Amino acid sequence: MIVAFSISPTSADETGSVTEAVAAAVRVVRESRLPHETNAMFTNIEGEWDEVMAVVKRAVDVVAEVSPRVGLVLKADIRPGYEGQLTAKVERIEEALGGQ
């Protein structure tokens, strides 16, 4: 499965910045060693249901350490038996575009 998720602290720590809280969440994803990518809007992560959801929960938990309220947006592509789709989906689109 692939999960795209975004975590938003509703308040920041004493410094007034949410950057460190979001960086802590991304650090959790990177330390998981699951295939992932982060862009301006979401972090995408690929793996089995239990392992992906455990990473998302840990990421929410680290943000909750500095914010009394946390927003989570999550979208999942659940397709048992498929791996490597984080990059394969993009490659299929690029192929269809024919280098445009």
C-alpha positions in Angstrom: 0.0 0.0 0.0 1.0 3.6 -0.5 -0.1 6.2 2.0 0.2 10.0 1.4 -0.1 11.9 4.6 0.4 15.4 5.9 0.7 16.3 9.6 0.0 19.8 10.8 0.7 21.0 14.3 -1.9 23.5 15.2 0.5 25.4 17.4 4.2 25.5 17.6 6.7 25.2 20.4 8.2 28.2 22.2 10.1 29.3 19.0 6.9 29.8 17.1 8.0 27.5 14.2 6.2 24.4 13.0 9.3 23.5 10.9 11.0 21.5 13.6 7.8 19.5 14.4 7.3 18.6 10.8 11.0 17.7 10.5 10.6 15.4 13.4 7.7 13.6 11.7 9.7 13.2 8.5 12.6 11.9 10.5 10.4 9.1 11.8 9.5 8.2 8.2 13.1 8.2 7.1 14.2 6.1 10.1 11.6 3.5 9.2 13.6 2.5 6.1 10.4 2.0 4.2 10.3 3.5 0.6 9.2 7.1 0.9 9.3 10.6 -0.6 8.5 14.0 0.8 7.2 16.9 -1.3 5.8 20.3 -0.5 2.4 18.9 0.5 2.7 15.3 1.6 5.0 12.5 2.6 4.4 9.3 0.7 5.3 6.0 2.2 5.0 2.4 0.9 4.7 -0.9 2.8 2.4 -3.3 4.4 -0.7 -1.9 6.3 0.6 -2.5 9.8 4.1 -1.1 9.2 2.9 2.0 7.3 0.2 2.8 9.9 2.7 2.3 12.7 5.0 4.9 11.1 2.2 7.3 10.6 1.2 6.9 14.3 4.8 7.5 15.5 5.0 10.6 13.3 1.8 12.0 14.8 3.1 11.2 18.3 6.3 13.1 17.8 4.4 16.2 16.6 1.9 15.8 19.5 4.9 16.2 21.9 5.1 19.9 20.9 1.6 20.6 19.8 -1.6 20.1 21.9 -3.6 19.5 18.7 -2.4 17.8 15.5 -4.1 17.7 12.1 -3.7 14.6 9.9 -4.7 14.2 6.3 -4.2 10.7 5.0 -4.9 9.1 1.6 -4.2 5.4 1.0 -3.9 3.2 -2.1 -4.5 -0.3 -0.9 -3.4 -2.8 -3.5 -2.3 -6.1 -2.1 0.4 -8.0 -3.9 2.1 -4.9 -5.5 5.4 -3.4 -4.4 7.5 -0.7 -5.8 4.5 1.4 -6.9 5.8 4.6 -5.3 8.0 4.9 -8.3 6.3 2.6 -10.8 3.2 4.8 -10.9 5.2 7.9 -11.8 7.2 5.9 -14.4 4.0 4.8 -16.2 2.8 8.4 -16.4 6.2 9.6 -17.7 6.1 6.8 -20.3 2.6 7.8 -21.4 3.7 11.4 -21.8 6.5 10.3 -24.1 9.1 12.8 -22.8 6.9 15.9 -22.9 
